[in-house]
Amino acid sequence: MFDIGHLFLFYFFNKSITYVFGTGFALWRVENKNKRNMDREISKEVRQKEQRKQFIKLGAGIGIAVVLIGGVIGFMQTSLQRKDLVFSTVDKGVIEVSVSASGKVVPAFEEIINSPINSRIVEIYKKGGDSVDVGTPILKLDLLSAETDYKKQLDEEQMKRLQLDQLRIQNRNKLSEMEMQLKVSRMELNRKEVELRNERYLDSLGAGTTDKVRQVELDYNVSVLKLKEDEQKYENEKSLTDADYKVKELDLNIFRKSLAETKRTLEDAQIRSPRKAILTYVNNEVGAQVSQGSRVAIVSDLSHFKIEGRSPIPMATGSPPVARPS
């Protein structure tokens, strides 16, 4: 808001402008009126003198107005003194900002141990706060049912392996019989080939008949076709037995993988510490039922910690934040 000094300057500035421009306009009107009313012509020197007087008055009025405008603007602006400024030298680097936030201190590493099977707790070997090494038993689960299933799978694996051996022997015997049949067929074909050659020779000497030659030749051709059929059957049977054996072998390998998984699960069911750490939690209710995947123990590394918190303002990635307890 303007004070009394501002109002006075504004009033004086307004009056000055009115005086300068009003006086110039009045002089211009008087001159024109005099020119119209005068009976005789004014000399050129007189007119130039009057014009100079008017220009001087007009220029003085404009100068006064400019000075007043500059004074009013300077008076209305807020001044800033050098003593009000603070100059400092800064270096290039990271700007640290302190932000209040809430969080919690947790171990730098912790591992949750879950039950791999549906069972119940039989014995407790360690309690919360105890130090454990790698392989240290923590608690014992009831593994009677799981061990029985594992033994049944072992017996089934052995039965599948014996069945595979039996199939291999059967296939080998069957192929051996077919090979022997092929040998017999080849020998029979050779005999008929010799018989056909003899009949043709006798027929060339006139001691044989054409019908006999045709009959022997027909028997030979039939034997050739039969031998080709037996050879094709042998190849097909060999491919079929090989495929059947591979299927059974693949089924046995899949079952063995399942058996290995069951064995690993059974070993994991013997709850042991996976590393050297502190046991921070253990389900110590003997007889309690635990489902597959449920938590039974937690081991933590209490030599190192980390802080989990949330900042109220977004933070740029790059430099890790430094936490200081309040």
C-alpha positions in Angstrom: 0.0 0.0 0.0 1.1 3.6 -0.8 2.0 5.9 2.1 1.5 9.7 2.1 4.9 10.3 0.4 3.9 8.1 -2.5 0.6 9.9 -2.9 2.3 13.3 -2.8 4.7 12.3 -5.5 2.0 10.9 -7.7 -0.1 14.1 -7.3 2.9 16.3 -8.2 3.8 14.1 -11.2 0.2 14.3 -12.5 0.1 18.1 -12.1 3.5 18.5 -13.8 2.4 16.4 -16.8 -0.8 18.4 -17.1 1.2 21.7 -16.9 3.7 20.8 -19.5 1.4 19.4 -22.1 -1.4 21.9 -21.2 0.9 24.9 -21.6 2.3 23.7 -24.9 -1.2 23.1 -26.2 -2.4 26.6 -25.0 0.6 28.3 -26.6 -0.1 26.5 -29.9 -3.7 27.7 -29.9 -2.8 31.3 -29.1 -0.3 31.4 -31.9 -2.7 30.1 -34.4 -5.4 32.6 -33.2 -2.9 35.5 -33.4 -2.0 34.4 -36.9 -5.6 34.6 -38.0 -6.3 37.9 -36.3 -3.2 39.8 -37.2 -3.7 42.3 -40.1 0.0 42.4 -41.0 2.6 39.6 -41.5 5.1 39.0 -38.6 8.7 38.9 -39.7 10.5 35.6 -40.0 13.0 36.5 -37.2 10.1 37.1 -34.7 8.4 33.8 -35.6 11.7 31.9 -35.2 12.3 33.5 -31.8 8.8 32.6 -30.6 9.2 29.0 -31.8 12.5 28.7 -30.0 10.9 29.9 -26.8 8.1 27.4 -27.2 10.6 24.5 -27.9 12.6 25.5 -24.8 9.5 25.5 -22.6 8.3 22.2 -24.1 11.8 20.5 -23.7 12.1 21.8 -20.1 8.7 20.4 -19.3 9.5 17.0 -20.8 12.8 16.9 -18.9 11.1 17.6 -15.6 8.5 14.9 -16.3 11.3 12.3 -17.1 13.1 13.2 -13.9 10.0 12.9 -11.9 9.0 9.5 -13.5 12.5 8.1 -12.7 12.4 9.4 -9.2 8.9 7.9 -8.6 10.0 4.5 -10.0 13.2 4.5 -8.0 11.4 5.5 -4.8 8.7 2.8 -5.3 11.2 -0.1 -5.9 12.7 -2.1 -3.1 16.4 -1.4 -2.7 19.0 -4.1 -2.0 22.1 -3.3 -0.1 25.4 -5.1 -0.6 25.6 -5.8 3.1 22.3 -7.8 2.8 24.0 -10.3 0.4 26.0 -13.3 1.5 28.7 -14.6 -0.8 30.4 -18.0 -0.4 32.6 -20.3 -2.4 31.1 -23.7 -3.2 32.8 -26.9 -4.5 31.4 -29.5 -6.9 30.1 -32.6 -5.0 27.2 -34.5 -3.5 24.5 -32.6 -1.7 23.4 -34.5 1.4 19.9 -34.1 2.7 18.6 -35.4 6.0 15.2 -36.9 6.0 13.2 -38.3 8.9 11.8 -41.8 8.2 10.7 -44.8 10.0 12.0 -48.4 9.5 13.1 -51.5 11.3 16.4 -53.2 11.8 16.5 -56.8 10.5 19.4 -59.3 10.0 21.3 -59.0 6.8 20.5 -62.6 6.1 17.9 -65.0 7.3 16.6 -68.3 5.9 13.3 -69.8 6.6 13.2 -73.6 7.0 9.9 -75.1 5.9 8.5 -78.6 6.4 8.9 -80.6 3.1 6.1 -83.0 4.0 2.9 -83.3 6.0 3.9 -84.6 9.4 4.1 -83.8 13.1 6.8 -82.7 15.4 8.3 -85.5 17.5 11.4 -84.0 19.2 13.0 -80.5 19.7 16.8 -80.4 19.7 17.4 -76.6 19.8 15.6 -73.5 21.1 15.5 -69.9 19.9 18.7 -68.0 20.4 21.0 -71.1 20.1 24.0 -71.0 17.8 23.9 -73.7 15.2 26.5 -75.0 12.7 26.0 -76.5 9.3 24.0 -79.8 9.6 23.1 -79.3 13.2 19.7 -81.1 13.9 17.1 -78.6 15.0 14.0 -80.8 15.4 12.7 -84.2 14.3 9.5 -84.9 12.3 7.5 -88.1 12.2 9.0 -89.8 9.1 7.5 -93.3 9.5 4.9 -92.9 6.8 7.4 -91.1 4.5 10.0 -93.8 5.0 7.5 -96.6 4.3 6.5 -94.9 1.0 10.2 -94.5 0.1 10.8 -98.2 0.7 7.8 -99.1 -1.5 9.2 -97.0 -4.3 12.6 -98.7 -3.9 10.8 -102.1 -4.4 8.9 -100.7 -7.4 12.1 -99.4 -8.9 13.7 -102.8 -8.6 10.6 -104.5 -10.1 10.7 -102.1 -13.1 14.4 -102.8 -13.6 13.8 -106.5 -13.6 11.0 -106.1 -16.1 13.3 -104.1 -18.3 15.9 -106.9 -18.2 13.2 -109.5 -18.9 12.0 -107.5 -21.9 15.5 -107.2 -23.2 15.9 -111.0 -23.0 12.5 -111.7 -24.7 13.3 -109.3 -27.5 16.7 -110.9 -28.0 15.2 -114.5 -28.1 12.5 -113.4 -30.5 15.0 -111.8 -32.9 17.3 -114.8 -32.6 14.4 -117.1 -33.7 13.6 -114.8 -36.7 17.3 -114.8 -37.6 17.4 -118.6 -37.6 14.2 -118.6 -39.8 15.9 -116.3 -42.2 18.9 -118.6 -42.5 16.7 -121.6 -43.2 14.8 -119.6 -45.8 18.1 -118.6 -47.5 19.3 -122.2 -47.5 15.9 -123.3 -49.0 16.2 -120.7 -51.7 19.8 -121.8 -52.5 18.6 -125.4 -52.9 15.8 -124.4 -55.2 18.2 -122.3 -57.2 20.4 -125.3 -57.8 17.4 -127.5 -58.6 16.2 -124.9 -61.2 19.7 -124.8 -62.8 19.7 -128.6 -63.1 16.3 -128.8 -64.6 17.3 -126.2 -67.2 20.4 -128.1 -68.0 18.4 -131.4 -68.4 15.9 -129.6 -70.6 18.7 -128.4 -72.8 19.9 -132.0 -73.3 16.3 -133.2 -74.0 16.2 -135.3 -70.8 13.8 -133.0 -69.1 10.4 -131.4 -69.8 9.3 -127.8 -70.1 6.5 -128.2 -67.5 9.0 -129.5 -65.0 11.3 -126.5 -65.6 8.3 -124.1 -65.1 7.3 -125.8 -61.9 10.8 -125.6 -60.4 11.1 -121.9 -61.6 7.8 -121.1 -59.9 8.9 -122.6 -56.6 12.1 -120.6 -56.8 10.3 -117.3 -57.3 7.9 -118.0 -54.5 10.9 -118.7 -52.2 12.5 -115.4 -53.2 9.3 -113.5 -52.3 9.0 -115.4 -49.0 12.6 -114.6 -48.1 12.1 -110.9 -48.8 8.9 -110.9 -46.7 10.8 -112.6 -43.8 13.6 -110.1 -44.0 11.1 -107.2 -43.9 9.4 -108.8 -40.9 12.7 -109.1 -39.1 13.6 -105.4 -39.7 10.1 -104.3 -38.5 10.3 -106.5 -35.4 13.7 -105.3 -34.6 12.6 -101.6 -34.8 9.5 -102.4 -32.7 11.4 -104.2 -30.0 14.0 -101.4 -29.8 11.3 -98.7 -29.5 9.4 -100.8 -26.9 12.6 -101.2 -24.9 13.4 -97.5 -25.0 9.9 -96.7 -23.8 10.4 -99.0 -20.8 13.8 -97.7 -20.2 12.6 -94.1 -20.2 9.8 -95.0 -17.8 12.4 -96.5 -15.5 14.5 -93.3 -15.6 11.6 -91.1 -14.9 10.7 -93.3 -11.9 14.3 -93.1 -10.7 14.2 -89.3 -10.8 11.0 -89.4 -8.8 12.6 -91.7 -6.4 15.6 -89.4 -6.0 13.3 -86.5 -5.3 11.5 -88.5 -2.6 14.9 -89.4 -1.1 15.9 -85.7 -1.1 12.6 -84.7 0.5 13.1 -87.4 3.2 16.5 -86.0 3.9 15.2 -82.5 4.1 12.5 -83.7 6.5 15.3 -84.3 9.0 15.3 -80.6 9.9 18.9 -79.4 10.1 20.6 -76.0 9.9 21.7 -75.1 6.4 24.5 -72.8 7.6 26.3 -71.5 10.6 24.0 -68.9 12.2 21.7 -68.1 15.1 18.4 -69.9 15.5 15.9 -67.0 15.9 12.7 -69.1 15.7 11.7 -72.7 16.1 8.3 -74.4 16.4 8.8 -76.0 19.8 5.3 -77.6 20.1 5.9 -81.3 20.4 3.2 -83.3 18.7 1.9 -80.3 16.6 0.8 -81.1 13.1 2.8 -79.3 10.4 1.7 -79.1 6.8 3.9 -79.2 3.7 5.5 -75.8 3.2 4.8 -74.5 6.7 7.5 -72.7 8.6 9.2 -74.7 11.4 12.4 -72.7 12.0 14.4 -69.6 11.0 18.1 -69.1 11.1 19.7 -65.6 10.9 23.1 -64.0 10.6 23.1 -61.6 13.5 26.7 -60.3 12.8 25.3 -58.0 10.1 22.1 -56.1 9.9 20.1 -54.0 7.4 17.4 -51.4 7.8 14.1 -51.8 6.0 12.3 -48.4 5.8 10.3 -46.1 3.6 11.4 -42.5 2.8 8.6 -39.8 2.8 10.2 -38.3 -0.3 11.5 -40.0 -3.5 15.2 -40.7 -3.5 17.4 -40.9 -6.6 19.3 -44.1 -7.2 23.0 -44.1 -7.2 24.5 -43.4 -3.8 23.2 -45.6 -1.0 21.5 -43.8 1.9 23.1 -43.6 5.3 20.9 -44.3 8.2 21.5 -42.7 11.6 19.4 -43.7 14.6 17.5 -40.8 16.3 
